[in-house]
Amino acid sequence: MWVRSLGIFQVLELKAYDQLLRLRLNEGRDPRLVVVEATEPDIQKYGGFPLPDATLAQVIDRLEQHQPRVIGLDIFRPVVDGHPELISHFQNNNHLIAICAAKEAHNPDKSTYSPPPGLPEDRLGFSDAVNDNDAIRRRHLLFIQPDKDDPCTTEFSFSARIALYYLKEVKHIEATTLSKDEIKIDKTIFKRLQTNTGAYKNLDNRGFQIILNYRASRDVAQRVSFSQVLEGKVAPDLVKNKIILIGVTGQSSGDFVFTPYSANKRPYQPMPGVLIQAHGISQILSAVLDGRPLLWVWSQWGEAFWLWGWSLLGGVIVWRCQGILSLAVATGVIIVILHIVCFGFLTHGGWVPLVPSALALVATSGVRLLYKNSPNYHQFYKSQ
């Protein structure tokens, strides 16, 4: 526990966590979401990157014909080049939500983006996110407190704004702040990550962060291209009453992030930002409407008892096993069982210590074995 508190195991624990995530059974797409993506061929076909205002306006117009519940525009648009239809959408389309990027006092070199012109604050979400030291995104930033002089004035992340809009419109559900560390949406309580949470030690937990529980599926949502929308090849039922996310997945955008699933692809592939936004929205909706568990960890005391139990088991194995071979086999079997138990917890939302438990088991077994084979041990039993 002391070594773990120093963060020495954090890298190994996060990699083990990623591996367990990738083992989960396929959950299928979230039927409430549709991602409208600008692929690289779309970018080349419709005017290059950044995409022209006229193209975005046409895509939104086509989608509006099929009555979506809400449209999220995950494309920065701080300036509109005088295109009246797009400006009108920003000013008058009450179910269009767009993004901005906030300032960070500790990071003056960070790129910031103002909101689209004419867009009210209640239809705005920030795009800012947090990655771990290995550049993998495992956390979900829901809310921040923006600076007073920040043009990105919203407290809501893009994903939280869309999810809460959908819940209010469809189910008449609104969020309630219980404390600075807890927010309640219907019967589901979202708890803010603390500086020491599970494998995380001395975490930078500014804002309201939770662990991002990715949807275990090849695609988080149905995906259609700009070309399909503009050429009238999208069925109206695919769009009606759905959450529509508009974003860029072509390489020109550079909006790609590594995730726990990146290592499962060859070559090592990041995920487009708009799909990560979809995972964040799906996590909130699935937790509130479907009872899908949010990821949780035990308290420090709970984890201490867990590690003590596996350490004790390591001592028992050495005590009961007579030879090195039987000890090695028994230890291997117990470590496999430990993996299975930890995976079982994760499928129910529990992120419990795997790497420290395995190390505690092996370390105790090793110490007990050394003592068992020491001269003092044998001399003690001869004297009895």
C-alpha positions in Angstrom: 0.0 0.0 0.0 2.9 2.4 0.8 4.6 1.7 -2.5 1.3 2.1 -4.3 0.6 5.4 -2.6 3.8 6.7 -4.3 2.3 6.1 -7.7 4.9 3.5 -8.6 2.3 1.0 -9.8 0.1 3.5 -11.6 1.4 2.9 -15.2 1.1 -0.9 -14.8 -2.4 -0.6 -13.2 -3.7 1.6 -16.0 -2.4 -0.8 -18.6 -4.0 -3.7 -16.8 -7.3 -1.7 -16.6 -7.1 -1.0 -20.3 -6.7 -4.7 -21.0 -9.7 -5.6 -18.9 -11.8 -3.0 -20.7 -11.0 -4.6 -24.0 -12.1 -8.0 -22.8 -15.7 -6.8 -22.2 -18.5 -8.3 -24.2 -19.9 -6.3 -27.1 -22.7 -4.0 -25.9 -23.8 -2.9 -29.4 -24.3 0.7 -30.6 -26.2 3.2 -28.6 -29.5 3.5 -30.6 -30.0 7.1 -29.4 -27.0 8.5 -31.3 -26.0 9.0 -34.9 -22.6 10.4 -35.9 -22.4 12.4 -39.1 -18.8 12.4 -40.1 -16.7 14.3 -42.6 -14.4 11.7 -43.9 -11.2 12.5 -45.8 -13.0 12.0 -49.2 -15.8 14.3 -47.9 -13.2 17.0 -47.0 -11.6 16.8 -50.4 -15.0 16.8 -52.2 -16.7 19.6 -50.3 -14.0 22.3 -50.1 -11.1 21.2 -48.0 -10.4 21.7 -44.3 -11.7 23.6 -42.5 -15.0 22.8 -44.1 -16.8 25.8 -45.7 -19.7 27.4 -43.8 -22.0 26.6 -46.8 -21.3 22.9 -46.5 -22.1 22.8 -42.8 -25.3 24.8 -43.3 -26.4 22.4 -46.0 -25.7 19.4 -43.8 -27.7 20.9 -40.9 -30.5 21.8 -43.2 -30.8 18.3 -44.6 -30.7 16.8 -41.1 -33.4 19.2 -39.9 -35.8 17.9 -42.5 -35.9 14.6 -40.6 -36.6 16.1 -37.2 -33.6 15.2 -34.9 -34.0 15.7 -31.2 -30.8 17.6 -30.9 -27.8 18.3 -33.1 -24.3 18.7 -31.7 -21.8 20.5 -33.9 -18.3 19.2 -32.8 -16.5 21.6 -35.2 -15.0 24.9 -34.1 -16.7 27.9 -35.7 -15.5 31.1 -33.9 -16.0 33.0 -37.1 -18.6 32.6 -39.8 -17.8 34.0 -43.2 -21.0 35.8 -43.6 -23.0 32.7 -44.5 -26.6 33.6 -43.5 -28.0 30.1 -43.1 -25.3 29.0 -40.7 -25.6 32.3 -38.7 -29.3 31.8 -38.6 -28.9 28.2 -37.2 -26.6 29.5 -34.4 -28.9 32.3 -33.5 -32.3 30.6 -33.9 -32.0 26.8 -34.0 -32.9 25.9 -30.4 -31.7 22.3 -30.6 -28.3 23.1 -32.1 -25.4 22.8 -29.6 -21.9 23.9 -30.6 -18.5 24.0 -29.0 -15.8 26.3 -27.7 -12.4 25.8 -26.0 -11.7 27.4 -22.6 -8.6 29.1 -21.3 -6.3 27.5 -18.8 -4.5 29.7 -16.3 -1.7 27.1 -15.8 -1.3 26.5 -19.6 -1.1 29.9 -21.4 0.0 28.2 -24.7 -3.2 26.1 -25.0 -5.3 26.9 -28.0 -8.6 28.5 -27.3 -11.7 29.0 -29.5 -14.5 31.5 -29.0 -18.1 30.4 -29.4 -19.9 30.7 -32.7 -21.4 34.2 -33.3 -24.9 34.7 -31.9 -25.0 31.3 -30.0 -26.5 31.7 -26.5 -24.6 30.1 -23.5 -27.3 27.5 -22.9 -26.5 26.0 -26.3 -22.8 25.9 -25.8 -20.4 23.2 -24.4 -16.6 23.3 -24.0 -14.5 20.7 -25.8 -11.7 20.6 -23.2 -10.7 17.2 -21.9 -8.0 15.5 -19.8 -5.6 12.8 -20.8 -3.3 10.7 -18.6 0.4 11.0 -18.7 0.6 8.3 -21.4 -1.7 10.5 -23.6 -4.6 8.0 -23.2 -8.0 9.4 -22.4 -9.6 7.5 -19.5 -11.4 10.4 -17.8 -14.5 12.4 -18.6 -14.5 16.1 -17.8 -18.1 17.1 -17.2 -18.0 20.6 -15.8 -15.5 23.4 -15.1 -15.6 26.9 -13.6 -14.5 29.2 -16.5 -12.5 32.4 -16.0 -14.5 35.6 -15.9 -12.8 37.0 -19.0 -13.0 33.7 -20.9 -15.1 34.0 -24.1 -15.9 30.3 -23.7 -18.3 31.1 -20.8 -20.0 27.7 -20.3 -19.6 25.5 -17.3 -20.9 22.5 -19.3 -18.8 20.1 -21.4 -20.2 19.5 -24.9 -21.1 15.9 -24.0 -22.8 16.9 -20.7 -24.7 19.7 -22.4 -26.1 17.4 -25.1 -26.9 14.6 -22.7 -28.7 16.9 -20.2 -30.7 18.5 -23.1 -31.8 15.2 -24.3 -32.8 14.0 -20.8 -34.8 17.2 -20.2 -36.6 17.1 -23.6 -37.4 13.4 -23.7 -37.7 12.4 -20.0 -38.1 15.7 -18.2 -35.1 14.9 -16.1 -32.8 17.6 -14.8 -29.5 17.5 -12.9 -29.3 18.4 -9.2 -26.1 19.5 -7.5 -25.7 17.6 -4.2 -22.3 19.0 -3.3 -19.1 20.1 -5.1 -18.3 16.3 -5.4 -21.7 14.9 -6.3 -24.3 15.5 -8.9 -27.6 13.6 -9.1 -29.4 13.0 -12.4 -32.7 11.3 -11.7 -31.6 8.4 -9.4 -28.0 8.2 -10.6 -25.3 10.0 -8.6 -22.1 11.1 -10.4 -19.2 11.3 -8.0 -16.2 13.5 -8.8 -12.8 11.9 -8.9 -10.6 12.7 -5.9 -6.8 13.2 -6.0 -6.3 9.6 -4.8 -8.8 7.4 -6.6 -8.0 3.8 -7.3 -4.8 3.6 -9.3 -4.6 7.4 -9.6 -2.3 9.0 -7.1 -1.9 12.8 -6.8 -4.3 13.3 -9.7 -5.0 16.7 -11.1 -8.7 16.6 -10.5 -9.6 20.2 -11.4 -13.2 20.5 -12.7 -15.7 17.7 -12.2 -14.2 14.6 -13.6 -15.4 11.0 -13.7 -13.9 7.8 -15.2 -14.9 7.5 -18.8 -16.8 4.2 -19.1 -16.4 3.6 -22.9 -19.2 1.7 -24.5 -17.8 -1.8 -25.4 -18.7 -1.9 -29.1 -16.9 -1.6 -32.4 -18.8 1.6 -33.1 -20.5 3.6 -30.3 -23.2 4.8 -32.7 -24.4 4.5 -36.2 -22.1 6.5 -38.6 -23.0 8.2 -41.8 -20.9 10.4 -44.0 -21.4 14.0 -45.2 -21.8 12.6 -48.7 -24.6 10.3 -47.7 -26.5 13.2 -46.0 -26.0 15.7 -48.8 -26.9 13.2 -51.5 -30.1 12.2 -49.7 -29.0 8.7 -48.9 -29.9 8.8 -45.2 -33.3 7.3 -44.2 -35.5 9.7 -42.2 -36.1 7.2 -39.4 -32.3 7.1 -38.8 -32.4 10.7 -37.8 -35.8 11.4 -36.3 -35.7 12.0 -32.5 -32.0 11.0 -32.4 -29.0 12.8 -31.0 -27.0 13.8 -34.1 -23.3 14.6 -33.7 -21.5 16.3 -36.6 -17.8 16.0 -36.6 -14.7 15.4 -38.7 -13.0 12.0 -38.8 -10.7 12.7 -41.8 -7.0 12.9 -41.0 -6.9 16.5 -42.1 -8.6 17.6 -38.8 -5.9 16.2 -36.5 -8.6 15.7 -33.9 -7.6 12.2 -32.7 -7.0 10.8 -29.2 -5.6 7.6 -27.9 -8.0 5.5 -25.8 -7.8 2.2 -23.9 -8.9 0.5 -27.2 -6.1 1.9 -29.3 -3.8 -0.9 -28.4 -6.3 -3.4 -29.7 -5.7 -2.1 -33.3 -2.8 -2.5 -35.6 -1.3 -0.1 -36.2 -1.8 1.6 -32.9 -4.8 3.8 -33.7 -6.3 6.9 -32.0 -10.0 7.6 -32.0 -11.6 10.6 -33.7 -12.7 13.3 -31.2 -16.3 13.2 -32.2 -16.5 9.5 -31.4 -15.1 10.1 -27.9 -17.8 12.8 -27.5 -20.3 10.1 -28.4 -18.9 7.7 -25.8 -19.3 10.5 -23.2 -22.9 11.2 -24.1 -23.7 7.5 -24.2 -22.2 7.0 -20.8 -24.4 9.6 -19.2 -27.6 8.5 -20.9 -26.9 4.8 -20.3 -26.3 5.3 -16.6 -29.5 7.4 -16.1 -31.9 5.6 -18.5 -30.6 2.1 -18.8 -29.0 1.5 -15.3 -25.6 0.9 -16.9 -23.1 1.2 -14.0 -20.7 4.1 -13.7 -17.2 3.0 -12.9 -16.4 3.1 -9.1 -13.5 2.3 -6.8 -13.3 1.2 -3.2 -12.1 3.5 -0.4 -8.5 3.3 0.7 -9.5 1.0 3.6 -11.5 -1.3 1.3 -8.5 -1.6 -1.1 -6.2 -2.3 1.9 -8.3 -5.2 3.1 -8.5 -6.5 -0.5 -4.7 -6.5 -0.9 -4.2 -8.0 2.6 -6.5 -10.8 1.6 -4.5 -11.7 -1.5 -1.3 -11.4 0.5 -2.6 -13.8 3.1 -3.6 -16.2 0.3 0.0 -16.1 -0.9 1.3 -17.2 2.5 -1.3 -20.0 2.7 -0.2 -21.3 -0.8 3.4 -21.6 0.4 2.4 -23.2 3.6 0.3 -25.9 1.9 2.5 -26.6 -1.2 5.5 -28.9 -0.6 7.5 -28.4 -3.8 8.6 -25.5 -6.0 6.7 -26.9 -9.0 3.4 -27.2 -7.1 3.9 -23.8 -5.6 4.5 -22.3 -9.1 1.4 -24.0 -10.5 -0.8 -23.0 -7.5 0.4 -19.3 -7.7 -0.3 -19.2 -11.5 -3.8 -20.6 -11.0 -4.6 -18.1 -8.2 -3.3 -15.2 -10.4 -5.6 -16.3 -13.2 -8.5 -16.4 -10.7 -7.5 -12.9 -9.6 -7.8 -11.7 -13.2 -11.2 -13.3 -13.6 -12.5 -11.8 -10.3 -11.2 -8.3 -11.2 -12.8 -8.6 -14.7 -16.1 -9.7 -13.0 -16.0 -6.6 -10.8 -15.3 -4.4 -13.9 -18.3 -5.7 -15.8 -20.4 -4.4 -12.8 -18.6 -1.1 -12.7 -15.9 -1.9 -10.1 -12.3 -1.0 -10.8 -10.5 -3.0 -8.1 -6.6 -3.4 -7.7 -5.2 -6.1 -10.0 -1.5 -5.4 -10.3 -0.9 -4.7 -6.6 -2.9 -7.8 -5.6 -0.8 -10.0 -7.9 2.4 -8.5 -6.6 1.3 -8.8 -3.0 0.4 -12.5 -3.5 3.8 -13.2 -5.2 5.8 -11.2 -2.8 4.3 -12.9 0.3 4.7 -16.3 -1.3 8.4 -15.5 -2.0 9.1 -14.2 1.5 7.3 -17.2 3.0 9.2 -19.6 0.8 12.6 -18.1 1.6 11.8 -18.4 5.3 10.6 -21.9 4.9 13.9 -22.9 3.3 16.1 -21.0 5.7 18.4 -22.8 8.2 16.6 -21.1 11.1 13.3 -22.5 10.0 14.6 -26.1 9.9 16.6 -25.7 13.2 13.4 -24.5 14.9 11.4 -27.5 13.9 14.3 -29.9 14.8 14.3 -28.5 18.3 10.6 -29.2 18.8 
